[in-house]
Amino acid sequence: MTENTRRYRADRKPPNKKKGDKLLNYLISIVVILIFVVAGFIFFGDSTKKVANNKVDDQVVEQPKTPAKKEETKKDDQPSDKTDDKKDEQQEPNTREDDNNTELKGDLTTSDTAKVTPMDDAVVKEVIEDSSWTPFKTKQQDDGTAHNSSYDEKSLDWQEKIAAISAVTDIAEADLIVWFMKNGGSADSAIGTVSSKDKSKMYRVSIKWVTKEGWLPTKVETLKQIKGAY
């Protein structure tokens, strides 16, 4: 009896072990559920963040649209002011031309009195001379005994040289580039190489001083290029 009883007790599982197994299974189930819950939060949380970030990015991209329109409006407004300024600047030479009874506007070769000589030259295209050209009326005090030709850009004589060249070439002073100005062989003569800013007009102009009257254009050479025209 004693041996059989011992065998029976050895074969029978203790009740505490069964309870432990059940509890372990519950805990494992809970852990698995928690893993799925956490994974779900992570997955859906990332998706939510991505959607939110995309919305923020869309908002950031859309925001500059209004200022950009304002900047475009400002840019569109600016040329009108510049155009007005250019008109004002161009009016000054025209006023001077009217004061000096200058009728030289447009193509220099259209005058009935213009003499045009085509040139076979790498620099000069043609030479224009016109007997109807008149001196640019001077404001200098010339008593007829002496005239001081000046190449100082701040001097009145220089300004009148430029005005005479501007008038005969019909290039507004505001658009005129003086590439070179030199003595024409005497104190009362000068030669200026000039062009418009876009170089659509390029000339070498010879002028001479007329006593008590001013600088008179005597010859205009239409240039093919500025280089070599000095």
C-alpha positions as CSV (number, residue, x, y, z in Angstrom):
1,M,0.0,0.0,0.0
2,T,2.7,2.4,0.8
3,E,4.5,1.9,-2.5
4,N,1.3,2.3,-4.6
5,T,0.3,5.4,-2.7
6,R,3.6,7.0,-3.4
7,R,3.3,6.2,-7.1
8,Y,-0.2,7.7,-7.2
9,R,1.0,10.9,-5.6
10,A,4.0,11.1,-7.9
11,D,1.8,10.8,-11.0
12,R,-0.8,13.3,-10.0
13,K,0.0,17.0,-11.0
14,P,-0.2,19.5,-8.2
15,P,-3.2,21.9,-8.5
16,N,-1.0,24.9,-8.1
17,K,0.9,24.1,-11.3
18,K,-2.3,24.1,-13.3
19,K,-3.2,27.4,-12.0
20,G,0.2,28.7,-12.8
21,D,-0.1,27.5,-16.4
22,K,-3.4,29.2,-16.8
23,L,-2.1,32.4,-15.4
24,L,0.9,32.2,-17.7
25,N,-1.4,31.8,-20.7
26,Y,-3.4,34.8,-19.6
27,L,-0.4,36.9,-19.2
28,I,0.9,35.8,-22.6
29,S,-2.4,36.7,-24.2
30,I,-2.4,40.1,-22.5
31,V,1.2,40.7,-23.7
32,V,0.2,39.8,-27.3
33,I,-2.8,42.1,-27.2
34,L,-0.7,44.9,-25.8
35,I,1.9,44.4,-28.6
36,F,-0.9,44.7,-31.2
37,V,-2.3,47.7,-29.5
38,V,1.1,49.4,-29.3
39,A,1.8,48.5,-32.9
40,G,-1.5,49.9,-33.9
41,F,-0.8,53.2,-32.1
42,I,2.6,53.4,-33.7
43,F,1.3,52.7,-37.2
44,F,-1.7,55.0,-37.0
45,G,0.3,57.6,-35.1
46,D,2.9,57.8,-37.9
47,S,0.1,58.1,-40.5
48,T,-1.5,60.9,-38.6
49,K,1.8,62.7,-38.3
50,K,2.5,62.3,-42.0
51,V,-1.0,63.7,-42.9
52,A,-0.5,66.6,-40.5
53,N,3.0,67.3,-41.9
54,N,1.6,67.2,-45.4
55,K,-1.1,69.8,-44.4
56,V,1.5,72.0,-42.8
57,D,3.7,71.7,-45.9
58,D,0.8,72.6,-48.1
59,Q,0.1,75.6,-46.0
60,V,3.7,76.8,-46.0
61,V,3.8,76.5,-49.8
62,E,0.5,78.3,-50.3
63,Q,1.4,81.2,-47.9
64,P,4.0,83.0,-50.2
65,K,1.5,83.3,-53.0
66,T,0.0,86.5,-51.8
67,P,3.3,88.3,-51.2
68,A,4.6,87.1,-54.5
69,K,1.7,88.9,-56.2
70,K,2.5,92.0,-54.3
71,E,6.1,91.9,-55.5
72,E,5.0,91.3,-59.1
73,T,2.8,94.3,-58.8
74,K,5.7,96.4,-57.5
75,K,7.9,95.3,-60.4
76,D,5.1,96.1,-62.8
77,D,4.7,99.5,-61.3
78,Q,8.5,100.4,-61.5
79,P,8.9,100.4,-65.3
80,S,6.2,103.0,-65.7
81,D,8.2,105.4,-63.4
82,K,11.4,104.7,-65.3
83,T,9.5,105.3,-68.6
84,D,8.3,108.6,-67.2
85,D,11.8,109.5,-66.1
86,K,13.2,108.7,-69.6
87,K,10.5,110.8,-71.2
88,D,11.5,113.7,-68.9
89,E,15.2,113.2,-69.7
90,Q,14.5,113.1,-73.4
91,Q,12.5,116.3,-73.2
92,E,15.5,118.3,-72.1
93,P,17.5,117.8,-75.3
94,N,14.4,118.4,-77.4
95,T,13.8,121.7,-75.6
96,R,17.4,122.7,-76.4
97,E,16.9,121.8,-80.0
98,D,13.8,124.0,-80.2
99,D,15.7,126.9,-78.6
100,N,18.4,126.5,-81.3
101,N,16.0,126.1,-84.2
102,T,17.4,122.6,-84.9
103,E,15.3,120.6,-87.3
104,L,17.5,117.4,-87.2
105,K,15.2,114.6,-86.1
106,G,15.3,111.0,-87.3
107,D,17.5,109.8,-90.1
108,L,20.3,112.2,-90.9
109,T,20.2,111.2,-94.6
110,T,16.6,112.3,-95.2
111,S,17.4,116.0,-95.4
112,D,17.2,117.5,-98.9
113,T,20.6,119.2,-98.4
114,A,22.3,116.2,-96.9
115,K,25.3,114.8,-98.8
116,V,25.9,111.1,-98.1
117,T,29.1,109.4,-99.1
118,P,29.3,105.6,-98.7
119,M,32.6,104.4,-97.5
120,D,34.4,101.1,-98.1
121,D,35.9,101.0,-94.7
122,A,36.0,98.5,-91.8
123,V,34.9,101.2,-89.3
124,V,33.1,103.9,-91.2
125,K,29.9,103.1,-93.1
126,E,29.2,106.5,-94.6
127,V,30.0,110.2,-94.2
128,I,27.2,112.7,-93.9
129,E,27.6,116.5,-94.5
130,D,24.7,119.0,-94.5
131,S,24.8,122.7,-95.3
132,S,21.6,123.2,-93.3
133,W,23.2,122.4,-90.0
134,T,23.4,125.4,-87.6
135,P,25.6,126.1,-84.5
136,F,24.2,125.1,-81.2
137,K,23.5,128.5,-79.5
138,T,26.1,129.2,-76.9
139,K,25.7,130.7,-73.5
140,Q,29.4,131.5,-73.2
141,Q,30.5,135.1,-73.0
142,D,32.4,135.2,-76.4
143,D,33.6,138.7,-77.3
144,G,35.0,137.4,-80.6
145,T,38.7,137.6,-79.6
146,A,39.2,134.3,-77.9
147,H,37.4,131.1,-77.1
148,N,38.7,128.5,-74.6
149,S,37.8,125.0,-75.7
150,S,37.5,122.8,-72.7
151,Y,37.5,119.0,-72.2
152,D,36.5,119.3,-68.5
153,E,33.2,117.4,-68.2
154,K,31.9,120.0,-65.7
155,S,32.6,123.0,-67.9
156,L,30.0,124.8,-69.9
157,D,32.0,124.4,-73.1
158,W,32.1,120.6,-72.7
159,Q,28.3,120.6,-72.1
160,E,27.7,122.6,-75.2
161,K,29.9,120.2,-77.2
162,I,27.8,117.3,-76.0
163,A,24.6,119.3,-76.7
164,A,25.6,120.0,-80.3
165,I,26.5,116.3,-80.9
166,S,23.3,115.2,-79.3
167,A,21.3,117.5,-81.5
168,V,22.9,116.5,-84.8
169,T,22.8,112.8,-84.2
170,D,19.3,112.9,-82.6
171,I,20.5,110.9,-79.6
172,A,19.1,112.2,-76.3
173,E,21.8,113.3,-73.9
174,A,20.4,110.9,-71.3
175,D,21.0,108.0,-73.8
176,L,24.3,109.3,-75.2
177,I,27.6,107.6,-74.4
178,V,30.8,109.6,-75.2
179,W,33.5,107.1,-76.0
180,F,36.1,109.6,-76.9
181,M,36.5,113.3,-77.4
182,K,39.6,114.9,-78.9
183,N,41.0,118.0,-80.5
184,G,40.1,118.2,-84.1
185,G,43.4,119.7,-85.2
186,S,42.9,123.2,-83.8
187,A,41.7,124.9,-80.5
188,D,38.3,125.6,-82.1
189,S,37.5,122.1,-83.4
190,A,36.7,118.8,-81.8
191,I,35.9,115.2,-82.8
192,G,33.6,113.0,-80.6
193,T,33.0,109.3,-80.9
194,V,29.6,108.6,-79.5
195,S,26.7,106.1,-79.5
196,S,23.4,105.4,-78.0
197,K,23.4,103.1,-74.9
198,D,22.2,100.1,-77.0
199,K,24.7,100.9,-79.8
200,S,21.9,101.0,-82.4
201,K,23.4,104.4,-83.3
202,M,27.1,104.9,-83.5
203,Y,28.8,108.1,-84.9
204,R,32.0,110.0,-85.0
205,V,31.1,113.7,-85.1
206,S,33.3,116.6,-86.1
207,I,32.4,120.1,-84.8
208,K,33.9,123.5,-85.0
209,W,33.5,126.7,-83.0
210,V,31.7,129.6,-84.7
211,T,32.5,132.9,-83.1
212,K,29.7,134.3,-81.0
213,E,27.4,131.5,-82.1
214,G,28.5,128.1,-80.7
215,W,29.6,124.7,-81.8
216,L,28.6,123.8,-85.4
217,P,28.6,120.1,-86.6
218,T,30.5,119.9,-89.9
219,K,30.7,116.1,-90.5
220,V,29.0,113.0,-89.1
221,E,30.4,109.6,-89.8
222,T,28.1,106.6,-89.3
223,L,30.1,103.8,-87.7
224,K,30.0,100.1,-88.1
225,Q,31.7,99.6,-84.8
226,I,33.2,101.6,-82.0
227,K,36.5,99.8,-81.8
228,G,39.0,101.5,-84.0
229,A,36.9,104.7,-84.3
230,Y,38.9,106.7,-81.7
